[in-house]
Amino acid sequence: MIKEVAELKIAAGMEQQFEAGVQQAIPLFKRAKGCHGMRMERSVEEPGSYMLFVEWESVDDHMVHFRGSEDFKEWRRLVGEFYSAPPRVFHTASAVEGF
């Protein structure tokens, strides 16, 4: 299992519309091959900065299957206009677990 981590910078004043778009996109992730869940968090210090966390079975499930899908195009349609900068996306795997 891997996690996609995406830092999303949103244009000032567009936060509510962006969050509504993400809410509409939840079914896209639910039906994506290899997706085990997603959540989004908002920075307390920088209200226009969000972190999206998506659990995937593999990097290919994200980068090949989802990114190559019509659902990815729909994701970008729902939220892409709100970005103030290109998303920064990377993948992580568990290294140390506490509690």
C-alpha positions in Angstrom: 0.0 0.0 0.0 1.3 3.5 -0.9 0.0 7.0 -0.2 -0.3 9.7 -2.8 0.3 13.0 -1.1 -0.6 16.2 -3.0 -0.1 19.7 -1.9 -2.8 21.9 -3.4 -2.6 25.7 -3.4 -6.0 27.3 -3.9 -6.7 30.8 -5.1 -7.8 33.2 -2.3 -11.5 33.3 -1.9 -12.1 30.0 -3.8 -11.7 27.6 -0.9 -15.4 26.8 -0.4 -15.9 26.1 -4.1 -12.8 24.0 -4.2 -14.0 21.9 -1.2 -17.4 21.5 -2.8 -15.6 20.2 -6.0 -13.6 17.7 -3.9 -16.7 16.5 -2.2 -18.3 15.9 -5.6 -15.2 13.9 -6.6 -15.3 11.4 -3.8 -17.2 8.8 -5.9 -14.4 9.1 -8.6 -11.9 7.8 -6.0 -14.2 5.3 -4.5 -14.5 3.5 -7.8 -10.9 3.9 -8.9 -8.9 0.6 -9.3 -6.7 0.1 -6.2 -8.0 3.1 -4.3 -8.5 2.3 -0.6 -9.6 5.8 0.6 -8.9 9.5 0.5 -9.0 12.5 2.8 -8.1 16.1 2.5 -6.8 18.4 5.2 -6.5 22.2 5.2 -3.7 24.2 6.7 -4.5 26.2 9.8 -1.8 28.8 9.1 -2.4 29.0 5.4 -6.1 28.6 4.6 -5.5 28.3 0.9 -3.1 25.3 1.3 -4.5 21.8 1.3 -3.0 18.3 1.5 -4.7 15.5 -0.2 -4.0 11.9 0.9 -5.1 9.0 -1.2 -4.3 5.4 -0.3 -3.5 3.2 -3.4 -2.7 -0.4 -3.8 0.2 0.6 -6.0 1.8 3.6 -7.8 0.5 2.2 -11.1 -3.0 2.3 -9.8 -2.6 6.0 -9.3 -0.3 7.0 -12.1 -1.4 4.6 -14.9 -5.0 3.5 -14.1 -6.4 6.6 -12.4 -4.5 9.3 -14.2 -5.2 7.7 -17.6 -9.0 7.5 -16.9 -12.0 9.7 -17.7 -12.5 10.0 -13.9 -9.1 11.8 -13.6 -10.3 14.2 -16.3 -13.5 14.8 -14.3 -11.4 15.3 -11.1 -9.5 18.0 -12.9 -12.7 19.6 -14.3 -14.1 19.7 -10.8 -11.1 21.3 -9.0 -8.5 22.4 -11.5 -9.8 25.9 -12.0 -9.2 26.7 -8.3 -5.4 26.0 -8.2 -3.2 29.0 -7.8 -0.1 26.9 -8.5 0.5 23.4 -10.0 -0.1 20.6 -7.5 3.0 19.0 -5.9 2.4 15.3 -5.9 4.5 12.4 -4.5 4.1 8.9 -3.1 5.1 7.6 0.3 5.3 4.1 1.9 5.2 3.4 5.6 8.6 3.5 7.2 8.0 3.8 11.0 4.7 3.4 12.8 4.0 4.5 16.3 0.4 4.5 17.6 
